[in-house]
Amino acid sequence: MEGPAIASLEVRVNRLGVVLEHDADPLDAAGILNPATARTREGKLLLYPRMVAAGNRSRIGVFEDAGERFVQTGFALEPEAPYELRDAPGGYGCEDPRVTFIPLLDRYVMTYTAYGPEGPRIAVALSPDGYAWRRLGLVDFSAPGLPCGDDKDAAFFSEPVFSPGGVPSFALYHRPMLRISTLDGAAAIPAILDLPARERESTRIAYVPLGPALADPQGLLKVAESAVVLEPAHDWGRIKNGAGTPPVRTEEGWFSVFHGVDAKYDGAGKPSGMRYSAGVVVHDALRPDIVLYRSPQPILIPETDEERRGTVNDVVFPTGIDLRPDAPARSYDVYYGMADSRVGRISVELGEAQFEADSEESAA
């Protein structure tokens, strides 16, 4: 039985400033951004930012919370596998990780974008402790009817759910890409907006059958179903949207902060680029393809200098979510990329949810 649809959800956001920015280190000279987060088994907070060297060569670092600042302890992944390396222009490497601890596997599961010879693909790595990571490989979308090609923005749910076909599964967000979106941003905008909303880049949930994945971790790579859950058809995020933070369980369902992209226009009304904003979504606890709530407006838009000016202007890109031990109930720290150059942090506090049935009774 699915949960009731949510008519409104109070969300309070507070900016907490920049927590990481690149320095003289050549390994992050082109930016440090879009971090995953995790708590070690002892409770220490870890960040896993994408660290970009000249030429758009990306690694995934490991940083520990040292109180007043985050200190790097090493790298989770550096480009080594064939699917993370290439000779073509545009760079290569390991990008934009998300980390989920999955109790049934007793492992930290990292999804990341492997940018290699065929373009961006979703890859998975496992860790027993959050520090040492072992690659599993690329996620396999070759089953009939699945989107197969360029893909990004993956993040696992921490508990099994049911697929649309009723199969107990591990689930992960993903966002198949359109080749047209690799064009110059401004040039692609009219063509993208001419597409029906369902044909634009949308957040999907992929499903990995539970039994094979529990029998062999390699089973985590074999997707059996995939469903669109967020079409870019609302008042914001009309160009495309994609997963942000891994989802976390709340009393209403699975909660996540996602990103949406809109066009920017110049004084003559011509497209001049894109703006990335962030909103929230709540999925049904058992059937996450059922969306119970979606932000009618973004909760975070690029406003500060750090969010508006950088490697890519006008970007807020949520990727990590943390429930601090000392935080109030229903309050999360969300870590996000600022203009593809720095890492920022906001607090997101969930207030009261009003369900549609309650709204109808009140109206009556």
N, C-alpha and C positions, 0 to 999 in steps of 0.2 A: 504494500500500500504506500503510495507516494505521499510526501508531505504537502501541506496546504501552500498554495501560492502566497507570496508575500507582497502586500500592497505597497508598503513603505518600510524603509529601514533607516534608522538614524545612524549616521556615520560622522564622527568628529575626527578631523585631521589636524595635526600640529607638526610643523617643520622643525627638525632638530639639527639641521645644518649638515655641513660636509664632514664625512668621516674618513675618507681616503682621497688623495689626489697624487698625481704622478710627480716625481722629483727628478733628480739627476740620473737615476738608474736608466740605462738605455733599454732595459727590458720592458719598461712601461712608458717610454718617452712619448708614445702616441696616445696614451690614455690608460686609465685604470677604471673599470666600469662594470656594471651589470653583475653584481655578486650573488652567488648562492649563500645560504646560511645553514648552519647546523649547530646543535649542542652536542658536545662529547658525552660519553656515558657518565662522566664526572660532573657535567653541567657547564663546561667552559664553552663560551660562544666562539664559533669559527666563522670567518668570512672566506669565500672563494671567488675573488674577483677575476674577471678577464683582464689580463695585462698585455698591452699591445705595444710591440716594438715597431721601429721604422719598417715601412713596407707592409703594414697590416699583418704582422706575424704575431699570433696570439697564443698565450699560455694561460693556465689557470693556477693562480697562487693560493697559498694557505696562509691566513692571518689569524692570530689569536687576539682576543680582547684582553688588553693589558690594563684596563681601568680607564686611563685618560686617553688612550690611543690604541690602535691595532698594530701589532708587530708581525712582520712576515716570518714564518718558520720554514718556508720552502715552497715547493710547487706540488699541486695535486696531479697535474698533467702538463707535459710539454709535448709538442708535436713530434710524434715518432712513428705512429702507425701509417701505413700507406694511404688510408682514407683521411689522414690529417695533413698530408704533404702534397705539394704540387709545384710545378715550375712556371705556371702561367701568371701573368700580371694579376694584381688584386689581393695578393696575400694568401695566407693559409693558417691552419692551426686549430686550436681548441677554444671555442667561444661560448659565452653566455650560459654558464652552468646553472642548474637547479639541483638541490640535494634534498632528498626525502629519506628519513629513517623508516624502514618497513619492519615492524616487529615480527611478522611471520617469517621473514627471511633472516632476522637478526643482523641486518646489514644496512649501511648507508648506501643509497642508490643515487648516483649522479647521472643526470641526463645533460648533454651538452651538444652544441653544434660543431660537428667535425667538418671543417672547410677544406676539402681536398680536391682531387682531380675531377670528380664529377659534379662539384659544387657543394652547397651546404646539405648535410645529412645529419640525422639524429643518431648519436652514439650513447652508449651506456657504460659506466664503470661502477665497481663495487668497492666498499671499504668496510673493514671490521671496526675501525676506530675513528674514522673521519680524517686521518692523516695519510695513510698509505692506500693507494688506489690501484685496482686491477681492471684493465679494460675487458669488457665482454664483447664489444664489437658494435656494428651498425644495426639499428632496428630494421627488421625485415617487414616491408609492406607489400610483398609480392603476391599475397593471396588475392584471388579474383575479386574485383570490385573495389579494391582499396586504392586511395591516392598514392602514387609511387613516383618519387622524384625529389626535387628540392624541398626541404622541410626544415622547420626551426621551432623554437619556443616549446620544448618538451618539459614536462614535470610530472612525476608520479604522484598518485594518491597514496596515502600511507596504509590504507586498509582495503581489503577486497570489496568489490561491489558487483552488481549484476550488469551485464551488457544489455543492449537493446534486445538481443536475442535470448536473454534469460540465462546466460552462462556466467557462473561465478568467475570473476576475473580480477587481475590487477589492471588498473587503468592509468593512462597518462594523457595529458594534454599534448597536442601538437598543432602545427600550422603549415599545411602544404602551401607552397609558394607558386605564384604565377611568374612566368618568364618576363612578362611585361613590366613587372615591378622592379626588375633589375635595370631598367632604363633610367635615365635622368629623372629624378623625382617629379619635377614640374612637368616634363614632357609626358609622363605616364598618366597624370591625373585625369585628363578628359577621357582617355580610353578606359581607365578603370571605372570611372563613374558611369560610363555608358553600359557597363555590364550589369546584369541582374545582381542584386545583393548576394544571392546564394553562390554566385560564381566568383565573387571577390574573395580575397584571402580571409579566412574565418578560423576561429578557434574550434578545434575538433577534439574529441576524446577517442583515443584508441584503446582497444581491449585485448589483453593477453590472457588466455585461459589459465585459470589458477593451478590446475593439476600439474601440467607440464612444467610450469615455472617453479613449483615447489619441489618437483622431482629433480630438476636440473636448472641452475641459474641461467643457462643459455636460453631456456624457455622464455625468459623475460623479453627476448628480442623478437619473438614471433607473434605478430599482430594478427588477430582473426577478424576483428570488426573495427569500424571507425564511424563516428557520427558527428555531424556538425552540431555545435551547441550554441554558438554565438555568431549570428549573421551580422555584417556591418550595415544594418538597415535602420538605425535609430537616429536620434538627433545629434549624436556625436560618434566619432569613430567610423565615419562613412566610407573611408578609403579601404581600411582593413582593420582587423583586430587580432590579438594573439594572447597566449597565456602570459602571465606575469609570475606571481609567486606560486609555489606549490599550494594546493588547497589544504585547509585545516578544518577539523571537525568543530562545529558549533552546535548549539541546541537546535538551530533551524535546519542545518544541513552542512554541506561542504562549502566553505567560504574561501574566496581568493580575490586578490587584486590583479586585474588584467590591464592590458594597454590597448588603446584605440588610436587610430591615425586619421587626421583630417587635413584637408588642403588649406594652404595659406594662399592669399591672393594679393597682388600688388594694387596700386592706386587705380590702374586701368581695368581691374577686374580679371586679370590674367593669372593663372596659377603660378606661384613663385616658389613652392616648396611644400613641405609637410610638417605638421605639428603632432607630436606624440603626447597623449594625456593618459590618465589612469582612472579606472573605475572599479567597482566591486561587483561580484557575482556570487549567488548562492545556488548550489545544486542540491537536488534531492539526495538524501543520505545513502539510499540503496541503488537508485537509478540516476546517476549523475548526468545522463543525457537530458534529463528533465530539469530545466532551469526554473527555480522558484522566484528568483529576484535578479534584476540587472539594473545598474545605476542608470536613471534617466538622464543624468548629467555627470561629467567627470568629477571625481573627488580631488584630483590634483591635476593642474595644468602648468606648463612652464611659465614661471613668473620671475624668479630670481635671476641675477646675472649668471650664476653657475648653471642654471637650467636653460638659459636662452642663448648662451654663447659658448661654443666649444668645437669639437671635431665635427659634430652634426648639431646645428642650432635647433633650439626649441624641442628638446626631448626630455621627458621624464619616463623612465622605463623600469617598472618594478620587477624584481627577480627573487628577493629573499624575504622571508617572514620569520619573526622570532617572538615567542612568548617569554618575556623576561620573568624570572622567578619572583621579582619584586613588583611586577606590573599589576595594575588593577584588573579585575575580571573583565574579559572581553576586550582587552587592550593588547595590541600587537605593535612591535617595531617592524617597519617595512623598509628594506634597503633597496635603493634604486640607482640606476645610471642617470647622471646629469649631463645632458648634451654630449653623450658618448665620450666624456673626458674625466669625470670624477664619480665618486660614490656619495650619495646623500642618504639621509635617514629621516623618516617621518614616523610619528605614532598614529595609529588608526584605532579608534575606540568605537566599538559597536554599541549603540543604544538599543532602544526598544524596537522590536519588529511588530508591525501591524499586518495581520493576515487578511486576505481578501474576504473570507467569511465574516471576520469581525467588522470589516468596513461595510459589508452589506447589511449586517444586523444594525449597525449604528445608523445607517441611512434610513432603514426601515423605521 
